[in-house]
Amino acid sequence: MILIKNGRVLDPESGFDQIADVILDGEKIFKIVSEKEDVKQSDPEYEQVIDASGKIVAPGLIDVHVHFRDPGFTYKEDIRTGAAAAAKGGFTTVVCMANTKPKIDNTETLAYVLEEGKKTGIQVLCCGAVSRDFGGQKLTNMKALKEAGAVGFTDDGIPLRDGIFVKQAMEEAARLGLPISLHEEDPGFIRENGINHGPVSSQLGIYGSPSLAEDTMVARDCMIALETGATVEIQHISSGNSVAMVRLAKALGANVWAEVTPHHFTLTEEAVLEHGSLAKMNPPLRTAGDREQLIKGLKDGTIDLIATDHAPHSTEEKAKPLTEAPSGIIGLETALALGITELVKPGHLTMMQLMEKMSRNPAKLYQLEGGRLQEGGPADLVIFDAAKRWKVTEFASKAVNSPFLGAVLEGKVAYTISRGKVVYQDRE
């Protein structure tokens, strides 16, 4: 048994927010004791006692959008190093995307990812592909993928351009009772991906990727979601207009969810001038006005989830010229601190609301038992010091492709506990 004493305990499901002790027994939370009650700290039954005074104790974070590059691209990341990065960032559960090599459009590759995930200290879940080999034309055997353990479906990285095919995919996902997540960028409007079409792209002498590429697909898919009744997640939303369309779709009754990344609610297109390819991602960082609308969407509940889109690349790949370098950045180890620094500290969200976006709502989307801190619930927790300032200097990930390298952030993970075992402890 583990005793976590004197922490500020947050449960985003019940709204519990008190100084309390938490007792873990194996893989479950045995008891939560308020500060008015007595816990015998010298009781020998406790294998470990963690003093969480001045820290927050919350459900383990859940990231519904990560790329661990395994199989096929393990020089960028593998399941072991990706899980280590997740644990260091306070995440006890992650959902891997299907754009590996081979794609996760078959049960054999899915089984490999899930088995390798079991060797890590956290829960590594995985989506199956929507279309065979990401071709956007033929559905995978979604039923077989579900039976083999897929928790949802996505062709993330490649947009689904055929609306009729999207409708078929949503209907099948709805029949199976699993969410479908969509990468919304119409390549017909894009000349150079990863950089917003605007003043910065003009300064760089390129056209870039306009928000129209995202807006048109979000509008289409929100309406298809309304028609089919499917649970649809709009991935890494970046455009203010897209936020407005998700807001409308929700009002109309569509079961549409939206996620935003920490880099999209933190940075704007100006970051490309400072960080080059380290600020290149799909969809791109957009304008200050778009960023304001993303934050507004988080505040009013239009945007349900914060997900990292953790996308490792090698240093050599990111060193290529801007238009040739791959898009994407790592994010697991800085996500919580960026949420605290950019959302909680300025007063956009409460700490409880941040935990909703990073733990409870992700659990609800994927029908997981986590995202709550309650007696009898899973012993998946993160303990962090919300006021601790730290400089981003190194990563547990294989990759270092982050514009936040060298940044000073607030909020540092002290412990990550997964299924009752300490899988990360800050030694500083």
LINBEL-V173281 format. One record per pair of residues at least 12 apart in sequence whose C-alpha atoms are under 8 Angstrom apart, sorted by sequence separation. I is the first residue (numbers start at 1). J is the second residue. D is the distance in Angstrom with one decimal. If there is no record, write none. Layout:
i: <I,I>
j: <J,J>
d: <D,D>
//
This chain:
i: <7,8,9,20,21,114,130,196,197,198,246,359,360,392,393,413,414,6,7,20,21,113,195,196,197,313,359,392,393,413,6,7,20,21,68,128,192,194,195,196,197,271,340,392,5,6,19,20,192,193,194,196,269,313,339,356,391,392,5,18,19,110,191,192,193,218,269,312,313,391,392,4,5,128,191,192,268,269,311,312,391,392,3,4,21,110,128,190,191,267,268,269,310,311,312,390,391,3,4,190,268,309,310,311,389,390,3,153,189,190,268,309,310,311,389,390,2,3,134,152,189,237,264,309,310,389,390,1,2,106,128,160,234,236,237,238,263,264,308,309,310,388,389,390,1,2,104,105,126,127,128,130,159,160,189,190,219,222,226,232,233,234,235,236,237,268,308,387,388,389,1,104,105,126,127,128,129,130,131,134,136,159,160,189,215,218,222,231,232,233,234,235,236,237,267,308,386,387,388,1,104,105,125,126,127,128,129,130,136,137,153,156,158,159,161,188,214,229,230,231,232,233,234,235,236,266,386,387,103,105,125,126,127,128,129,136,152,153,154,155,156,157,159,187,215,219,223,226,229,231,233,238,265,385,386,73,105,127,138,151,152,153,154,155,156,159,186,211,215,218,219,222,226,227,264,265,308,384,385,63,66,68,72,73,96,98,105,137,151,152,153,154,155,185,186,211,214,218,226,384,385,6,61,62,65,66,67,68,71,72,93,94,95,96,97,98,136,152,184,185,225,226,265,384,385,60,61,62,63,64,65,66,67,69,70,71,72,92,93,94,95,96,97,98,99,103,139,142,146,184,186,225,264,265,383,384,60,61,62,63,64,65,66,69,70,71,91,92,93,94,95,96,97,98,103,142,184,186,223,225,382,383,384,60,61,62,63,64,65,67,93,94,95,185,222,382,383,60,143,184,382,383,79,83,87,106,184,222,260,382,87,105,106,110,114,381,382,80,84,105,380,381,79,80,83,107,111,380,381,3,71,79,83,107,110,111,379,380,80,83,106,110,130,379,380,80,105,110,278,379,380,79,83,107,277,378,379,71,277,280,378,3,70,260,1,2,5,7,8,258,259,262,277,1,2,3,4,5,6,7,8,238,257,258,259,260,261,262,277,281,282,1,2,3,4,5,6,7,8,10,237,238,257,258,259,260,261,262,276,280,281,282,340,1,2,3,4,5,6,7,8,9,10,11,236,238,239,257,258,259,260,261,280,281,2,4,5,6,7,8,9,10,11,238,257,259,260,261,277,280,281,295,7,8,9,10,240,241,277,279,280,299,337,7,180,182,184,240,243,277,278,279,299,179,180,181,182,183,184,239,240,243,278,298,305,306,307,179,180,181,182,183,238,239,240,250,305,306,178,179,180,181,182,183,238,240,295,304,305,174,179,181,239,240,243,166,170,174,239,247,98,99,174,238,246,305,97,98,99,163,167,171,173,174,237,304,305,97,98,99,163,166,167,170,171,173,334,97,171,243,170,243,167,170,170,333,333,341,200,214,262,330,341,200,330,334,340,341,236,330,331,338,340,200,266,329,330,337,338,196,200,236,262,329,337,195,209,329,337,209,211,336,337,262,266,336,195,262,265,318,315,195,312,314,315,194,195,312,313,314,315,194,195,312,313,314,193,194,195,196,312,313,193,194,195,196,312,193,194,195,196,193,194,185,278,279,278,279,278,275,193,192,194,193,179,179,178,152,151,77,76,77,76,76,75,91,65,66,67,68,63,64,65,66,67,68,69,89,90,63,65,66,67,68,88,89,63,65,66,67,88,89,86,89,90,85,86,89,85,92,92,90,91,90,90,61,63,123,59,62,63,122,58,61,62,121,122,61,64,60,63,59,62,121,62,122,121,88,62,60,61,85,59,60,85,59,84,85,59,84,58,59,82,58,81,82,81,82,81,60,61,77,59,60,61,77,59,60,76,77,58,59,75,76,90,57,58,89,92,57,58,88,90,91,92,57,90,92,56,57,55,56,88,55,56,87,55,56,52,54,55,87,88,15,87,88,12,11,12,10,32,12,13,31,32,12,29,31,29,30,31,29,30,13,28,29,12,28,29,28,29,28,29,27,28,27,26,27,25,24,60,60,13,60,12,13,12,13,11,12,11,10,11,27,28,27,28,26,27,26,27,25,26,24,2>
j: <19,20,21,32,33,126,142,208,209,210,258,371,372,404,405,425,426,19,20,33,34,126,208,209,210,326,372,405,406,426,20,21,34,35,82,142,206,208,209,210,211,285,354,406,20,21,34,35,207,208,209,211,284,328,354,371,406,407,21,34,35,126,207,208,209,234,285,328,329,407,408,21,22,145,208,209,285,286,328,329,408,409,21,22,39,128,146,208,209,285,286,287,328,329,330,408,409,22,23,209,287,328,329,330,408,409,23,173,209,210,288,329,330,331,409,410,23,24,155,173,210,258,285,330,331,410,411,23,24,128,150,182,256,258,259,260,285,286,330,331,332,410,411,412,24,25,127,128,149,150,151,153,182,183,212,213,242,245,249,255,256,257,258,259,260,291,331,410,411,412,25,128,129,150,151,152,153,154,155,158,160,183,184,213,239,242,246,255,256,257,258,259,260,261,291,332,410,411,412,26,129,130,150,151,152,153,154,155,161,162,178,181,183,184,186,213,239,254,255,256,257,258,259,260,261,291,411,412,129,131,151,152,153,154,155,162,178,179,180,181,182,183,185,213,241,245,249,252,255,257,259,264,291,411,412,100,132,154,165,178,179,180,181,182,183,186,213,238,242,245,246,249,253,254,291,292,335,411,412,91,94,96,100,101,124,126,133,165,179,180,181,182,183,213,214,239,242,246,254,412,413,35,90,91,94,95,96,97,100,101,122,123,124,125,126,127,165,181,213,214,254,255,294,413,414,90,91,92,93,94,95,96,97,99,100,101,102,122,123,124,125,126,127,128,129,133,169,172,176,214,216,255,294,295,413,414,91,92,93,94,95,96,97,100,101,102,122,123,124,125,126,127,128,129,134,173,215,217,254,256,413,414,415,92,93,94,95,96,97,99,125,126,127,217,254,414,415,93,176,217,415,416,113,117,121,140,218,256,294,416,122,140,141,145,149,416,417,116,120,141,416,417,116,117,120,144,148,417,418,41,109,117,121,145,148,149,417,418,119,122,145,149,169,418,419,120,145,150,318,419,420,120,124,148,318,419,420,113,319,322,420,46,113,303,45,46,49,51,52,302,303,306,321,46,47,48,49,50,51,52,53,283,302,303,304,305,306,307,322,326,327,47,48,49,50,51,52,53,54,56,283,284,303,304,305,306,307,308,322,326,327,328,386,48,49,50,51,52,53,54,55,56,57,58,283,285,286,304,305,306,307,308,327,328,50,52,53,54,55,56,57,58,59,286,305,307,308,309,325,328,329,343,56,57,58,59,289,290,326,328,329,348,386,57,230,232,234,290,293,327,328,329,349,230,231,232,233,234,235,290,291,294,329,349,356,357,358,231,232,233,234,235,290,291,292,302,357,358,231,232,233,234,235,236,291,293,348,357,358,228,233,235,293,294,297,221,225,229,294,302,154,155,230,294,302,361,154,155,156,220,224,228,230,231,294,361,362,155,156,157,221,224,225,228,229,231,392,156,230,302,230,303,228,231,232,395,396,409,269,283,331,399,410,270,400,404,410,411,307,401,402,409,411,272,338,401,402,409,410,269,273,309,335,402,410,269,283,403,411,284,286,411,412,338,342,412,272,339,342,401,399,280,397,399,400,280,281,398,399,400,401,281,282,399,400,401,281,282,283,284,400,401,282,283,284,285,401,283,284,285,286,284,285,283,401,402,402,403,403,403,323,323,327,327,365,366,366,366,366,312,312,313,313,314,314,332,307,308,309,310,306,307,308,309,310,311,312,332,333,307,309,310,311,312,332,333,308,310,311,312,333,334,332,335,336,332,333,336,333,380,381,381,382,382,383,355,358,418,355,358,359,418,355,358,359,418,419,359,362,359,362,359,362,421,363,423,423,396,371,370,371,395,370,371,396,371,396,397,372,397,372,373,396,373,396,397,397,398,398,380,381,397,380,381,382,398,381,382,398,399,381,382,398,399,413,381,382,413,416,382,383,413,415,416,417,383,416,418,383,384,383,384,416,384,385,416,385,386,383,385,386,423,424,352,424,425,352,352,353,352,374,355,356,374,375,356,373,375,374,375,376,375,376,360,375,376,360,376,377,377,378,378,379,378,379,379,379,380,379,379,416,417,371,418,371,372,372,373,372,373,373,373,374,418,419,419,420,419,420,420,421,420,421,420,420>
d: <5.4,6.4,7.9,6.7,5.0,7.1,7.3,5.4,4.9,7.6,7.4,4.4,6.3,6.8,6.0,7.9,4.9,5.9,5.8,5.4,6.3,7.4,5.2,4.9,4.6,7.6,7.6,5.2,5.8,6.8,5.5,6.6,4.2,7.1,5.6,7.4,7.3,7.2,5.8,5.7,7.6,8.0,7.9,5.0,6.6,5.6,6.4,5.0,6.6,5.8,6.7,7.4,7.5,7.6,7.0,7.8,5.9,5.6,4.3,7.1,5.9,7.3,6.2,4.4,5.4,7.3,4.8,7.1,7.4,5.6,6.4,5.5,6.4,6.2,5.6,6.1,5.1,4.9,5.1,6.0,4.3,7.6,7.0,5.0,7.9,7.2,7.9,6.3,6.4,6.6,5.2,5.9,7.6,4.9,5.3,5.5,6.4,5.9,6.3,4.7,5.4,7.8,6.2,4.9,6.6,5.6,4.7,7.6,7.0,6.7,5.8,7.7,4.4,7.6,5.5,6.4,5.7,6.5,6.0,7.9,7.0,6.8,5.9,7.4,4.9,4.4,7.8,6.9,5.0,7.7,5.6,7.7,7.3,7.6,6.1,7.2,7.7,7.7,7.6,7.0,6.2,5.4,6.4,7.2,5.4,6.7,7.7,5.8,7.7,5.0,7.6,5.5,7.0,7.6,7.3,6.9,7.3,7.5,7.2,6.4,5.8,6.1,6.2,5.3,5.3,6.9,5.2,5.7,5.2,7.3,4.6,5.4,4.8,5.5,5.5,6.3,5.4,5.3,7.0,7.0,5.6,5.1,7.9,5.4,7.2,6.2,6.8,5.2,4.9,4.6,4.7,5.4,4.7,7.8,7.6,6.1,6.4,5.5,5.9,6.5,5.7,7.4,7.4,6.2,4.8,4.8,5.1,5.7,7.1,7.8,7.6,7.4,6.4,5.7,7.0,7.5,7.2,6.6,6.5,6.1,6.1,5.5,6.3,7.1,5.8,7.4,4.0,7.9,7.2,7.2,7.0,7.5,5.0,6.4,5.3,7.2,5.2,6.5,5.9,7.8,6.3,6.2,5.9,6.9,6.4,6.2,7.1,7.6,6.5,7.6,7.3,6.3,5.5,5.5,6.4,7.2,5.8,6.4,8.0,6.6,5.1,4.8,5.0,7.0,5.2,6.8,4.7,7.9,5.2,7.2,7.9,5.9,6.7,8.0,6.8,7.9,6.7,6.7,5.4,6.9,6.8,6.7,6.0,7.2,7.2,7.4,6.5,6.7,7.8,5.8,6.3,6.1,7.2,4.9,6.4,6.0,7.2,7.7,4.4,5.5,6.5,7.3,5.8,5.5,7.1,6.1,5.6,8.0,5.8,4.4,5.9,6.5,6.2,6.1,6.3,6.0,7.4,7.6,7.6,4.6,6.0,7.1,6.3,4.2,6.9,6.3,4.2,6.3,6.5,5.7,5.6,5.0,5.7,7.8,6.2,5.7,6.7,5.0,4.6,5.3,4.6,4.5,5.7,5.8,7.9,6.0,6.9,7.5,7.8,5.1,7.5,6.9,7.9,6.4,6.1,5.0,5.6,5.8,4.8,4.7,4.7,6.2,6.1,5.8,7.6,7.0,7.8,6.1,6.0,5.9,4.9,6.2,7.6,5.6,7.6,7.5,7.8,6.6,7.8,7.0,7.1,5.5,6.9,5.1,6.8,5.7,6.3,7.4,6.5,7.9,7.3,8.0,6.8,6.6,7.1,7.7,5.1,7.5,6.9,5.5,5.9,6.4,7.7,8.0,8.0,7.6,6.1,6.9,7.6,4.6,7.1,6.1,7.7,7.7,7.9,6.0,6.2,7.8,7.9,7.9,7.8,5.1,6.7,7.5,6.4,7.1,7.0,5.4,6.6,7.8,8.0,6.4,7.4,5.7,7.4,7.9,7.1,4.5,7.8,6.6,6.9,7.7,6.8,6.3,5.4,6.1,7.8,7.4,7.0,4.8,6.6,7.9,7.6,6.1,6.0,6.4,4.8,7.7,7.4,7.9,7.9,6.4,7.3,7.0,6.4,5.3,7.4,7.5,7.9,7.1,5.8,7.0,7.8,4.8,5.7,6.3,5.9,6.2,6.5,4.5,7.8,6.6,7.8,4.8,6.1,6.4,5.6,7.4,5.4,7.8,6.0,5.4,4.9,4.7,4.7,5.1,5.4,5.1,7.4,7.2,7.7,7.3,6.8,5.6,4.4,5.1,5.2,6.4,6.5,7.7,4.1,6.6,7.0,7.0,5.9,6.2,6.0,5.6,4.9,6.4,6.2,6.0,6.2,6.4,7.2,7.0,7.1,6.1,6.3,5.4,6.1,5.1,5.2,4.3,7.6,6.3,7.1,7.8,5.5,4.7,4.7,5.1,6.9,6.8,7.8,6.2,7.9,6.8,6.4,6.2,6.9,7.9,5.6,5.8,6.0,7.6,7.3,8.0,7.8,7.8,7.8,6.4,8.0,5.9,7.7,7.5,7.3,4.6,7.1,7.5,7.7,7.5,6.3,7.1,6.4,5.8,6.3,6.9,7.3,5.4,7.4,6.8,6.6,7.9,7.9,5.5,7.3,4.8,5.1,4.5,5.4,5.6,6.9,7.9,7.9,7.8,4.5,5.5,7.0,5.7,6.2,6.0,5.7,7.7,7.6,5.0,7.3,5.8,6.2,7.6,7.0,6.3,7.8,6.3,6.4,7.8,7.2,6.8,7.5,5.4,6.8,6.9,4.6,7.1,6.7,6.3,7.0,6.5,6.8,7.7,6.2,5.9,6.7,6.7,8.0,6.5,6.3,7.8,7.1,7.1,7.9,7.9,7.9,6.6,7.9,7.9,7.9,6.6,6.5,7.0,5.6,7.5,7.2,7.9,7.8,7.1,8.0,6.2,6.6,7.8,7.7,7.2,5.4,6.6,7.2,7.8,6.5,7.3,7.5,6.0,7.4,6.8,6.2,7.8,7.5,5.3,5.8,6.0,7.6,6.4,7.5,7.3,5.9,5.4,5.5,7.3,8.0,7.8,4.7,7.3,7.9,7.1,6.4,6.3,6.4,7.9,7.7,6.8,7.8,7.2,7.3,6.0,7.9,6.0,7.2,4.9,7.2,7.6,6.0,7.7,6.9,4.5,8.0,5.4,7.9,7.5,7.9,4.9,7.9,5.3,7.6,6.5,6.8,6.0,5.0,6.3,6.6,7.8,4.7,6.9,5.6,7.5,7.9,7.1,5.8,7.6,5.7,6.0,5.3,6.1,7.7,6.6,5.8,7.9,7.2,7.1,7.4,7.4,6.5,6.3,5.6,7.9,5.1,5.5,7.3,7.8,5.7,6.7,6.9,7.9,7.6,6.0,6.2,5.0,5.7,7.6,7.8,5.5,7.9,5.3,5.0,4.7,5.4,7.6,7.9,4.1,6.7,7.0,6.8,7.3,6.0,6.5,5.4,7.0,7.6,6.1,6.6,6.8,6.0,6.3,7.4,7.9,7.5,5.4,7.8,7.7,7.1,8.0,7.8,6.0,7.8,5.8,7.5,5.6,5.0,6.7,7.9,4.7,6.4,6.7,7.1,6.6,6.1,8.0,7.0,7.7,5.9,7.3,7.3,7.5,7.1,7.1,7.2,6.6,4.8,5.3,6.0,5.1,5.4,7.0,7.9,5.3,7.9,6.6,6.7,5.9,5.4,7.9,6.5,4.9,7.6,6.9,5.9,4.0,7.1,5.5,4.4,4.8,6.3,6.9,5.6,6.0,7.9,6.2,6.1,6.8,5.4,6.5,7.2,5.9,6.4,7.1,7.4,7.3,7.3,4.6,5.3,5.6,5.5,6.8,6.5,5.4,7.2,5.5,6.3,6.0,4.6,7.2,7.3,6.9,6.9,6.4,5.8,7.6,5.8,7.8,5.9,7.6,7.4,6.8,7.4,6.3,7.8,8.0,6.5,5.5,7.7,5.3,6.6,5.5,7.8,5.1,6.0,6.6,7.7,5.2,6.3,5.7,5.5,5.6,6.0,4.6,5.1,5.9,4.5,5.1,7.6,8.0,8.0,6.3,7.2,7.3,7.6,7.4,7.5,5.7,6.3,7.9,5.5,7.8,5.0,7.1,7.2,7.9,7.0,4.3,6.7,7.1,4.6,5.3,7.9,7.0,8.0,6.4,7.8>
//
